[in-house]
Amino acid sequence: MVYGIGNDLIEIDRIKKSMENGRFMSFCFSQAERAAFGGSAQKLAGCFAAKESLAKALGTGVRGFSMEEISVLRDELGKPYFVFSGNIAAIMKEHGLRAFVALTNTAGFALANVLLETEKER
C-alpha cells in the first residue's frame, strides 16, 4: 500500500555554493555521502533532493530526524537507494515503511521522486 509520495527539484548551483560551508555539508550529508560524492555538486544535489522528497512523502517535513541520518547512495549499476540511521530508521521501522527513490538531473537541476510503501493500514 502506498504510504506517501514526494518530489523535489533543486538547482545544482545552489548546492555547489553551499558546499563551501563545512557546517552545511555535515548537517545535510552523511559521512558515507561525503566520502562517496563530496566533490560532486551534481550528486549531492540529487541526495539533497531525495531527502526533501522523503520528508514530503512522510508528510512531516524534516521533523523528528536530521538529514545526515539519511544516506542516499548508489549501487554498482548507479541505482540510488536509502540507508537510514538514528531517529529516521526508528520512524521507518515504526510505520513499516520501505522507500524507493528515483533521481535525474540536467546541467542545472536535480530532481528526486520518492515512494513510501507500507503493509500497515494508516
PyMOL commands that set and color helices and strands:
alter all, ss='L'
color gray80, all
select helices_A, chain A and resi 12-18+22-28+31-37+41-58+67-69+86-94
alter helices_A, ss='H'
color red, helices_A
select strands_A, chain A and resi 2-11+70-74+80-84+97-105+109-118
alter strands_A, ss='S'
color yellow, strands_A
deselect
rebuild
show_as cartoon
